[in-house]
Amino acid sequence: MTLPKLHIVVGSTRPGRVAKPIADWVVDRTTADGRFEVELVDIADYDLPVLDEPHHPVLGKYENPHTLRWAAKIREADAFIFVMPEYNYGPPVALLNAFDYLGREWTYAPVAFVSYGGIAGGLRGVQVMKQIVTTVRMVPIPDGVVLPLVLQHLQTGEFVPPASAEPAFAPMLTELLRWAEALTALRAEGPPKPMLPPGPPPGPRP
Ligand SMILES: Cc1cc2nc3c(=O)[nH]c(=O)nc-3n(C[C@H](O)[C@H](O)[C@H](O)COP(=O)(O)O)c2cc1C
């Protein structure tokens, strides 16, 4: 039986980022669960500059090799988990930039969030990201894992999850799987024809 493909996206590219040890834990945990084929997708590996495509991503007319590589990777997935902190109560720019590069590759895929940070556990950034992902018809699911005061769980350099994380994990995967299955037909069909605002098509930057 083919399992649905789940990409765990590392939402920070900062040197010394906490995102990586947490994403490694998410990969281990989801792999052990056994309901998905799991892959870690690290934005830092794709060398994406600040968005440099001349066309609106909804058209899928990507020109740069880094975009084509990024699009090919995201297209493979049936579902996503974004592992993300909040920066100034919003999503990290690296994650937003990587997200903005693409259109239909994200469409009709469910996304869950594992967030972390100070007392709010990154939740304010997640709430903003949930709103953003809906513009490309991604489906953000409410069930997620929240890790407040995250540095307390990284004292050895390795992420040691708090007891509160475990009960949240399986329900998140259950809901992600239900949505991934329910959206299969829509993903195969693809998004509706794009309706762009009237006016000249976006061209190369002068
Ligand atoms: C630019 C910036 C803004 C931040 N803003 C917040 C914030 O709004 N809320 C919060 O809980 N932590 C905030 N932090 C602290 C981060 O939670 C902490 O640095 C965390 O390690 C960031 O994740 P990363 O290491 O994976 O990049 C901020 C950190 C940076 C670098």
PDBQT file of the ligand as one rigid body, heavy atoms in Angstrom, charges set to zero:
ROOT
HETATM    1  C1  LIG A 301      13.688  38.286  14.749  1.00  0.00    +0.000 C 
HETATM    2  C2  LIG A 301      13.188  37.499  15.933  1.00  0.00    +0.000 A 
HETATM    3  C3  LIG A 301      11.963  37.791  16.458  1.00  0.00    +0.000 A 
HETATM    4  C4  LIG A 301      11.442  37.024  17.521  1.00  0.00    +0.000 A 
HETATM    5  N1  LIG A 301      10.176  37.255  17.959  1.00  0.00    +0.000 NA
HETATM    6  C5  LIG A 301       9.621  36.386  18.846  1.00  0.00    +0.000 A 
HETATM    7  C6  LIG A 301       8.241  36.462  19.168  1.00  0.00    +0.000 A 
HETATM    8  O1  LIG A 301       7.506  37.286  18.664  1.00  0.00    +0.000 OA
HETATM    9  N2  LIG A 301       7.750  35.569  20.043  1.00  0.00    +0.000 N 
HETATM   10  C7  LIG A 301       8.520  34.579  20.611  1.00  0.00    +0.000 A 
HETATM   11  O2  LIG A 301       8.008  33.755  21.382  1.00  0.00    +0.000 OA
HETATM   12  N3  LIG A 301       9.829  34.486  20.337  1.00  0.00    +0.000 NA
HETATM   13  C8  LIG A 301      10.397  35.354  19.471  1.00  0.00    +0.000 A 
HETATM   14  N4  LIG A 301      11.716  35.252  19.146  1.00  0.00    +0.000 N 
HETATM   15  C9  LIG A 301      12.530  34.268  19.862  1.00  0.00    +0.000 C 
HETATM   16  C10 LIG A 301      12.427  32.923  19.140  1.00  0.00    +0.000 C 
HETATM   17  O3  LIG A 301      11.329  32.187  19.627  1.00  0.00    +0.000 OA
HETATM   18  C11 LIG A 301      13.700  32.098  19.356  1.00  0.00    +0.000 C 
HETATM   19  O4  LIG A 301      14.825  32.869  18.945  1.00  0.00    +0.000 OA
HETATM   20  C12 LIG A 301      13.661  30.820  18.558  1.00  0.00    +0.000 C 
HETATM   21  O5  LIG A 301      14.846  30.101  18.812  1.00  0.00    +0.000 OA
HETATM   22  C13 LIG A 301      13.535  31.123  17.059  1.00  0.00    +0.000 C 
HETATM   23  O6  LIG A 301      13.451  29.942  16.301  1.00  0.00    +0.000 OA
HETATM   24  P1  LIG A 301      14.700  29.465  15.410  1.00  0.00    +0.000 P 
HETATM   25  O7  LIG A 301      15.854  29.308  16.392  1.00  0.00    +0.000 OA
HETATM   26  O8  LIG A 301      14.276  28.148  14.864  1.00  0.00    +0.000 OA
HETATM   27  O9  LIG A 301      14.961  30.510  14.388  1.00  0.00    +0.000 OA
HETATM   28  C14 LIG A 301      12.243  36.000  18.106  1.00  0.00    +0.000 A 
HETATM   29  C15 LIG A 301      13.512  35.745  17.575  1.00  0.00    +0.000 A 
HETATM   30  C16 LIG A 301      13.976  36.468  16.498  1.00  0.00    +0.000 A 
HETATM   31  C17 LIG A 301      15.323  36.115  15.914  1.00  0.00    +0.000 C 
ENDROOT
TORSDOF 0
